[in-house]
Each structure stands twice: as C-alpha cells, then as structure tokens.
Amino acid sequence: MRFIMLMLPKGYEKAAPGAMPDAKAVAAMMKYNESLQNAGVLLALDGLHPPSMGARVSFSGGKPKVTNGPFTEAKEVVGGYWMIQVKSKEEAIEWVKRCPNPLDGEAEIEIRQVFEPEDFSSVPQPELDAEAAEKFTEETRSPVEK
C-alpha cells in the first residue's frame, strides 16, 4: 500500500518568500528521511516553498482564475510530503510518529492512502489504447520508481 504523508506546519501559511527552516531542523529531517530510505519504504519526498511564493488556479464557469500567494483564507498549507510504501495504515502511522517536530513548532502530518490501479477494477472503464495507457503510466511514474 502506498501512503502520502502531508506535512502541515502551523504558521507556514504566513511564511515570507524564501523562508527556510533552521539547520538543526533540516538535519533532523534528513536523518528521518534516511531512516525511511534505509527501511526500504520511501518512494519520494519533497519540501515545498511557502505559499507566498506559489499561485492557485481556480476554475469557475469554465475560466481559470489565477491568485498569487500568499492566500489570506488559508488555514492549513502543505509544507512537504513523503510517499511511502508499507503494509498497512498502522505501519504508516508508526512512521509518522517517528518524524521530528518540524521547526520546533506545531504541525500535523496527514496520512492518505493512494489509489492503486486495482482499486478501480470494479469501475467500468472506457476502451483505452494499450500503447497510450503504457506511455501514460511511464510518464507519470515518480523518478524514484523509474
């Protein structure tokens, strides 16, 4: 089973452009990431720049609308993620419990199971060109999986 672990650091929604965690927090997180990798459960991970450097595109009435960050209505934002492959949600939870406290502040890590192709086996599927489907699968596979 694949799970995404979403880091939701409190206050990150207000972080200035270019804000970086301190070296101690980065070192602790690197050690944690190494433990995930050494255990063979890590598929991918990335930290994200603050929302003040991002943009949102909303769709309403068929037209996209771009809003540059920061986003005043944001209460929780994703600061980074890990993609892991484990045997159960309980195992994913155990990995999250080992995560260092980011930025020595408050945070939450949300765990969400990723859909697998077999999850859709009971859903009627349109006819797909096998070559196009294989190309799509290859293009969307994460660099760690390749």
N, C-alpha and C positions, 0 to 999 in steps of 0.2 A: 504494500500500500504506500502510495506517495502522499505526503502531507506538506503543506506550505505553512511555515511558521512566520507570522507577520509581527514585526516589532512595532509597537505603538507607544513611543516615548512621550510622556506628558510634557507639554510646553513646546514640542518641536514645531507645532503649527505656527508659532511666533518667532522661530529662529531666523536670524538675519541671513541674507545670502552669503554663502561661503562659510557658515558656521561649521566648526569641526569639533568632534569630541576630543578630550584631552588624551595625551599619550598613554596614561595609565589605563584609561577605559579601552582604548584601542588595543593595547597589549593583552588585556584580559579577554577581550572578544576574540582576538587572534588565537589565543590558547584554546578557547572553547571551540572555535571553528576547526582547529587542528584535531581536537578530540573527536568531533563528528566525522572528519575525514579519516582518521585512523581507525574508527569503528566501522568504516565502510558504508555509512548511512547517508552521507552528504552527496547530493546530486548537483546543487547550485546554491549560490548565495550572492547577495549584493546589498550594499548600503546605499541609501538614497540621499541626495542633496535635499535641503529643506524645501518646503512648498513655496517659499518666497522666490525660489529660482525656477519654479515649474509653471505649468499652464493647465487649464482644464478646458475641454471641448464638450459642450453640452449640445444635445440635439433636441430641438423642439420645432414642430411644424415643418420638418424636412430640411431645416437650415442649421448648419453648425454655428455655434457661438463660442468664441474663444475668450476666456478670462485668465489673465495672468495672475500668478501668485503675488503676495500671499492671499489666502482665501479667508475672508472675515468670518464666514459661517462655519469654518472647520473646527470641530471639537476633538477629533482624533485623526491623526495622519500616520501613514506608514513611514517608518524611518529606515526600514530594510526588511529583508526576508531571507529565509533559508528554505530550500526544497530538500526534503529528506525522504528516504525510502526505508520503512520499518514494517514490522509485522502487525502492528495494531495502534489504535489511537492511544491506548495506555502507554505504549512504548514511546510514542511521540511526546506525550505529556512528561514522561520521565526525562527525556532530553531537554525539554523546555525548563524544567525545574533546575537543571544544572547551569543554565545560562547566567552569566554575570549580570549584575544590575547595571544597565547602561547609564552612563553619565552620572553615576551615583545619585540618580533621581528616581522618580516613579515612572513605571512603564507597565505595559501589559504586552503579552505575546498571545496573539490569537492563532489557534491551530485549525486548519481547514483541510479536509481530505480532498485530494484532486481526483476528478473523474478520470476513469480509465476507459479505453475503448469498449471493453466487455460490459461496462455499466450500461451501455446503450444497445446491447444485443436484443432487447425486447422492444425497442422503439423502431417502428417502420422507417426504413432508410430509402432515400431515393437512389436510383441507379447511379453508381459512380464509375467513372473511367478508372480502372485499376492503376494505370500508369500515373494519372493525375493524383490519385489518392496517395500513392507511394511517394511522389515528389513532395506533396504537402507534408506528409509525415516526416520526411527527411529535412525539409526546410524549417519545420517548427521544433525539431528536437534541440534541446539545450546543448551548448558546447561541451558540457561535462559528459553528456550521454553519447556524443559522437565518437 
